[in-house]
């Protein structure tokens, strides 16, 4: 059988800072798509599901405001881990893209499988 390309159907933005963040925006350069969350409370998250689409390693730009500072990161790409695709190769479940906003404008971005422990 033809190998199914990895796909994504959810985006989660986690606020790991000590303060609320606002005007969170993720822009997918190629798709002209924008995902926004007006406010994400400290130690909380914002999540959005969408129609399953193939992972294409598109460039994204992340911006947000916190503690009177505006942060912009990107354009960056989020790499799909080989170990994760190996775990998922039989099930072919759609992945969740996770972006963690951290203190001082730091961040992390990765993929995870739903309900994976």
Secondary structure, DSSP 4 states (H G I P E B T S, - for coil): -PPPPPEEEEEEEEE-SSS-EEEEEEEETTTTEEEEEEEE-TTEEEEEEEEEEE-----EEEEEEETTEEEEEEEE--PPPHHHHHHHTTT-PPEEEEEEE-GGG-EEEEEEETT--
